[in-house]
């Protein structure tokens, strides 16, 4: 009987994943974050204008962001305003090339993004908004901040269902602020600026993709 219960739990979990279900957070004894109401009151009107451009696919009901999926299904992303580790979701845009929604997840003193796949509702967390190469076969994201401490550039190769990580490179974000651009589908230029100013020149380098699909870094 115990084995049957475990098996059923696994099946339910898998079905929830496939349908893109998201479990609401449990408040427990944690108080509501004091900034939640003011932050969302400021951000939701701007989000509403973005939703209006895709109102057949996206809607919001207070703390619930609903996204339409293939096959008439949908997923609800529910805010968790409790405690210091609370968060709330903000719709950014629908990305036609990747067939995913770009959703920002805001939390006290930090934020990240989630890519919600239209076919499955599966969420792929990323540190930054996608920046596509010209031919739309891959995109890069950058996470470069002191709080939370992070410094990486990641190259992703989506296929409409999955988002594979093709390569990852460290950035000197503890002392510099970095940006990147696609010069070619196999060439990325990265430039960094010292955070303390002073007219110093930061690190500059390029990332190149070889014929075998691997990425390498060149430059100082």
Order of alpha helices (4+ residues) and beta strands (2+ residues): alpha-alpha-beta-beta-beta-beta-beta-beta-beta-beta-beta-beta-beta-beta-beta-beta-beta
